[in-house]
Amino acid sequence: MHHLKGSVPIPVTLINTRDCFVHDLIVKESILNLGEGRENVSKREYYFSKESLPQNYLSVVGLPKNADLDNMENLRVGITTYENFYSHADLRHMESCIEETERCSSDNMFLPMTA
């Protein structure tokens, strides 16, 4: 089995929809310095407001009915987004890996419907 050099186990999910939330969420933004080429990474974490919690929120996330809703961590939605996470070099490397995968696929190096 052929593996791409430098592959890392980082899940990458692309969401092609916008404005798909029913609830207005509170956004907590922080700026991170993750090293050269990634000095200005914007991290956004999303929370419900205690006034607009979904009716079944506490039971779904496993909190007791008397949970402290003034504690923001109890209102976490579970979505974190990053902007400027990858450096230009990281993106170029990903692109070369994608091109290698396309080449392997064109050369029938993968089982059908697996690449």
N, C-alpha and C positions, 0 to 999 in steps of 0.2 A: 504494500500500500504506500503510495506516495504522499508525503506530508509537506506542506509549505514551510520553508525555513522561517524561523522567527515568529511562528504562530503563537498567540497568547490567548489564554482562556478568559477573554473579556466578552461578556454578552453585549451585543450591539442591537438595539431595537429601533427601528425607524417607524414613527407614527405619522401617517399621511392625512390625519384629520386635524381640524382646528376647532377650538371652542366647543369641546365635547363634554364639558362639565355641566351638570344640572345645578350645582351649588356654587355660590360665590366663595372662593377659597382665600385664605390668608396666605400670603407668600412671605417666607423668610429667606432673604438673600444674603449670601456671604461671598466675599471675594477671596479666592485661594491662590497661593503661589505654589505651584507644583513643579518648579524648576525651570530650567532654560527652555524658552519657547512656549512656556505655559505659566507665565507669571501673573496672568490676569484672568483666571478661570472663575466664571460666575456660577455659583451653586445655588439652586432654588429648591426649597423644601415647601411642601404644601400642607396646609392644615384647614380643618373645618373651623368655623366659628361656633362657639357653644350655643348660639341662638339658632343656628340653622343645621344642626346635626340631623342626619337621616334618622328616621324613627327607630330603626333596628341597629344603629351603629354600635351601641354598647355590647349587645349580644354577639354581633358579628366579630368584633375585635376581641371579645372575651373579657371585657371590663365589667366590674360589678355595677349594679344600678346606682350605688352611692359614690362612683368614681369622682375624683376631683377634676372637674371640668375647667378649673382655672389654671390647671397645669397643661400647657400647650402640648406636651409630649403625649398626653392622653387624647389629643384631637388630631393626631397625625393621619394624613390621608394615605401615605405610602408611596407618594410620587416624588422623585427627586430628579431635577433636570440640571444639565451642565451646558454652559456655553463657553467656547474657546478651550474645550477639554483637550483636544488633540493639537499638537504642534503641526506646522506645515510639513516637517519631516515625517511625522507619524502618518499624516494623510497620504503623502507620496508613497510611503511603504505599503499602506493598505491598498492603494491603487495598484501597485506592482503585484501584490498578492492576488488581487482580483483578476488582473490580466493573466497571471499564471494559471489561475483556476479556469478562466475562459479558454486558454490554450489547451489545457488538459482535457476539458470538456469537448472541444473541437476535435481533439485527437482520440476521442472515445476511450479515455483512460478511467472513466467512472462507470459504475453500473447505471443502467437507464433510470432516469428520474431521481438521481441522487445528488446532482451538482447544481 
